[in-house]
Structures are given as structure tokens and as C-alpha cells.
Amino acid sequence: MSAEAKPSFAFLVLTFNHQDYILEHLESIKYLVHTHGSGWDIDLIVNDDASRDQTCSLVDRWLTIHSTNFRHVKTIYNAKNLGTCASVNNVLSYLVADRCKLTAGDDVYSFENIFELTAYAGDTAMVSGRALYLLGDELRVDRLANILTTATQAIYDHNSLLHRFKHLSYNNAPNLLYATECLMNPRVREFLLRFDVVEDWPLQVAIAREYPKHRLALIDQVLVYYRRTPGSTYIVANQRFVKDKLQLYTDLIQNEASAWERLRLKSRRYCFKLQNRWANKLLNLDWYIYLASCISNLYNIFQRENRLNFHSEKHRKHYARVRLAALQFLSSR
């Protein structure tokens, strides 16, 4: 990159039947561009996976007014449903920016300066922010989810990324930033295309294998408000979701040299196949190991959680502004 060139960033958006939420998502991107985007070349790449509602027309309508906010805009509208993994590969095929963020079109970006938060060390494969959840139109803190995030970091901070993603851990995918070089690695993309609708875990495993000395950094900023809706993949594509997870468990087992590690993975796979909440804990060997590790790291977990400040009211005001902007756009001619 020449001395005169601007740093570049791409918003990578995956949509599927998001007509009720896509305008909030796009308005939150516009807020970030206007508030923090000075001095950046910013791209927008949208892939819709054959929505059956008005998602695509709303995206097109929004872009007729706001496309000038971006250096490049690309919309990819799948003629038939290809699955999340193929859609991720689609957006990566058009990625030319230095940095990026992959997000679903029903989530909402927070007010944090995501452009600067991607300026992490060269040995960092992923950065995880904290989680706030959108339930309907209400923004909530899930303390348990964030305690588990803190616990996971304390337990696996000195282990390899692959050890973290092989075993029981809590990772909030909407708040993960992936290093662009990791996402664009051809072997990472090839591994992703072996799966259908579960994109986050295959990406994490593939990156961990390709970059064994890289790390995951946990920051305390909230990057994205995570919304779970009746259209979430794990609900509408349940059989495809289960098939992907079982396939990845099998891959991990087959590529594991340690008998002890294989036993742990087989235990997790067996419990997942049962599709029973209680069996997934009571019969899961990894659950007991994770719980014991939490207890042994209790002081460190408590110390970090005690310092954590979500600035919830500030986030609620931001979401209210984004929601109002989306409603005003929808009602405009």
C-alpha cells in the first residue's frame, strides 16, 4: 500500500428473509461510515441467499440513495438457496479491502469505531468483542453469556486456537473479527465449502489449523447487537445445521492423533446427536472439564467481570437512533 493510499474496510453482509431488519443493519453501517469513516475507503458487499420476502428490494432502494458512502458496492442475489457457507465464499470472492467484518443482515452494529478496533497485532487471527442481544426491539445484557466468554478466554488463552475450537468453549460469532489474510487463505475457503449452513465453526477450525501460532484477543467493546429471530439458521435449517455439526465433529475426530482428545470429541459428538439439553451436559465429558477449568480460574474470571462496563444506556440510545432512521427511510418515498 502506498503512502498516499487510504486504509480500506469492507462490510460483508449475509441476508436471508431479513426484510424486517435489513434497514436497521444498513443504517448502523451508515452511522459508522459517517462517524468514524473519515480517511477510510469503505466497501459494502451484500449476499442474499434467495430470500422469499422484500429484503433485496429494500437493499436496492437503500443503495439508490446511500451507495455514495462507499468506494465499492456489490450485491449478489443467489437465484436459489445455496447455504450460508457458499454465500460467505461469494462475498470473499469480491473482498479487496485490508480489513473486514462479516455479519448477518438481522444484526445491528454498535457505535464503536470498528475500523480502529481491527488494528490488532499481526499474530492475531481473531478479535472477539462482547455481546449485547436484541430480543425483538429490546437491547439486553446476557450476563451468563459474557461470563462464559470471559471464562473461555481465561481457560484457553495459553492454548492453541485449535484446542479452543475443538473443545467446549463459548464464542459469540457476531462479535468476532477475523483477520482478512486468514479469511482469504485458499485452504480456509476450501474447507468452508465442505459445509452448508454452519459457517462460524468451520471457519474457526480451518483458521486454527492454518495459523497454529496465532491467537484470539478478547476486548470489552460491544461490536454488534446480536439478534436471534424465527429465521435463524439453527431453527429454519435444523437438519442442515445438525448435519454440518456432525460432519465437523467427525472431521476433528479423524484428524486427532491423541486417544484422550478423540475420546473427548466422541463424547461431545454423541451428546450432540442425542439432541437433549440435559444429556448434552450430564453425559458430556467436555462439560465436566470445562466446569473444573472455570472453578480453577474463578479468581481471574471474577476480576475481569468485575471491571466490565457495558455502557448499556449508551447502547440503547444508539439502537433507538438506528431504529428511528430505518423507520424514517421505510416511510419515505
Long-range contacts (C-beta under 8 A, 24 or more apart in sequence): 1-98, 6-39, 6-40, 6-41, 7-39, 7-40, 7-41, 7-98, 7-99, 7-115, 8-40, 8-41, 8-42, 8-43, 8-71, 8-96, 8-97, 8-98, 8-99, 9-37, 9-40, 9-41, 9-42, 9-43, 9-97, 9-98, 9-99, 9-100, 9-101, 9-114, 9-115, 9-118, 10-42, 10-43, 10-44, 10-45, 10-95, 10-96, 10-97, 10-99, 10-100, 10-101, 11-42, 11-43, 11-44, 11-45, 11-100, 11-101, 11-103, 12-45, 12-47, 12-88, 12-91, 12-92, 12-95, 12-100, 12-101, 12-102, 12-103, 13-44, 13-45, 13-46, 13-47, 13-91, 13-103, 13-104, 13-105, 14-47, 14-49, 14-84, 14-87, 14-88, 14-91, 14-102, 14-103, 14-104, 14-105, 15-46, 15-47, 15-48, 15-49, 15-51, 15-55, 15-56, 15-59, 15-104, 15-105, 15-106, 16-48, 16-49, 16-50, 16-51, 16-55, 16-81, 16-105, 16-231, 17-51, 17-52, 17-53, 17-55, 17-231, 18-51, 18-53, 18-55, 18-104, 18-105, 18-106, 18-231, 19-51, 19-53, 19-54, 19-55, 19-58, 20-106, 20-229, 21-105, 21-106, 21-107, 21-108, 21-227, 21-229, 22-55, 22-58, 22-59, 22-62, 22-105, 22-106, 23-58, 23-62, 23-326, 23-329, 23-330, 24-108, 24-322, 24-323, 24-326, 25-103, 25-105, 25-106, 25-107, 25-108, 25-109, 26-59, 26-62, 26-66, 26-326, 27-322, 27-325, 27-326, 27-329, 28-108, 28-109, 28-110, 28-322, 29-109, 30-66, 30-69, 30-325, 31-109, 31-111, 31-318, 31-321, 31-322, 31-325, 32-109, 32-111, 32-113, 32-114, 32-115, 33-69, 33-70, 34-69, 35-111, 35-113, 36-113, 36-114, 36-115, 36-116, 37-69, 37-115, 40-115, 41-71, 41-97, 42-69, 42-70, 42-71, 42-97, 43-70, 43-71, 43-72, 43-73, 43-74, 43-95, 43-96, 43-97, 44-70, 44-72, 44-73, 44-74, 45-72, 45-73, 45-74, 45-76, 45-91, 45-94, 45-95, 46-74, 46-75, 46-76, 46-91, 46-105, 47-75, 47-76, 47-77, 47-78, 47-87, 47-88, 47-90, 47-91, 48-75, 48-76, 48-77, 48-78, 49-78, 49-81, 49-82, 49-83, 49-84, 49-87, 50-77, 50-78, 50-79, 50-80, 50-81, 50-82, 55-105, 58-330, 62-329, 72-96, 83-195, 83-196, 83-197, 83-237, 83-240, 84-196, 84-197, 84-198, 84-199, 84-233, 85-192, 85-193, 85-194, 85-195, 85-196, 85-197, 85-198, 85-199, 85-202, 86-193, 88-192, 88-199, 88-203, 89-189, 89-192, 89-193, 92-183, 92-184, 92-189, 95-180, 95-183, 95-184, 97-180, 98-180, 99-180, 100-178, 100-180, 100-183, 101-177, 101-223, 102-178, 102-183, 103-174, 103-224, 104-174, 106-227, 106-229, 106-231, 107-134, 107-174, 107-224, 107-225, 107-226, 107-227, 108-134, 108-224, 108-225, 108-227, 108-319, 108-322, 109-223, 109-224, 109-225, 110-221, 110-222, 110-223, 110-224, 110-225, 110-315, 110-318, 111-314, 111-315, 111-318, 112-221, 112-222, 112-223, 114-177, 114-223, 117-177, 117-219, 117-221, 117-223, 118-177, 120-177, 120-179, 120-217, 121-217, 123-213, 123-214, 123-215, 124-179, 124-214, 124-215, 124-216, 124-217, 125-161, 125-178, 125-179, 125-182, 125-207, 125-208, 125-211, 125-214, 125-215, 125-216, 126-161, 126-176, 126-177, 126-178, 126-179, 126-182, 126-204, 126-207, 126-216, 126-217, 127-176, 127-177, 127-216, 127-217, 127-218, 127-219, 128-153, 128-171, 128-172, 128-175, 128-176, 128-177, 128-216, 128-217, 128-218, 128-219, 129-172, 129-175, 129-176, 129-177, 129-219, 129-220, 129-221, 129-222, 129-223, 129-224, 130-172, 130-175, 130-219, 130-220, 130-221, 130-222, 130-308, 130-310, 131-172, 131-174, 131-175, 131-222, 131-226, 132-222, 132-225, 132-226, 132-310, 132-312, 132-315, 133-225, 133-226, 133-227, 133-228, 134-225, 134-226, 134-227, 134-319, 135-227, 135-228, 137-323, 139-225, 139-312, 139-315, 139-316, 139-319, 141-310, 141-312, 145-170, 145-172, 146-305, 146-308, 147-301, 147-305, 149-218, 150-218, 150-301, 150-304, 150-305, 150-308, 151-293, 151-294, 151-297, 151-301, 153-216, 153-218, 154-297, 154-300, 154-301, 154-304, 155-290, 155-293, 155-294, 155-297, 156-216, 160-208, 160-212, 160-213, 161-204, 161-207, 161-208, 161-211, 161-212, 161-214, 161-215, 161-216, 162-205, 162-208, 162-209, 162-212, 164-208, 164-216, 165-201, 165-204, 165-205, 165-208, 166-205, 166-252, 166-256, 166-261, 166-264, 166-265, 167-264, 167-265, 167-268, 167-286, 167-289, 167-290, 168-268, 168-284, 168-286, 168-287, 168-289, 168-290, 169-290, 171-200, 171-204, 172-226, 173-200, 174-223, 174-224, 174-226, 175-222, 175-223, 175-224, 175-226, 176-200, 177-223, 178-203, 178-207, 179-214, 182-207, 182-210, 182-211, 182-214, 183-207, 185-210, 194-247, 195-244, 195-247, 195-248, 196-237, 196-240, 196-243, 196-244, 197-233, 197-237, 197-240, 197-241, 197-244, 198-233, 198-241, 198-244, 198-245, 198-248, 201-245, 201-248, 202-244, 202-248, 205-248, 205-251, 205-252, 220-307, 220-308, 220-309, 222-310, 222-315, 225-315, 225-319, 242-272, 242-275, 245-272, 246-272, 246-273, 264-289
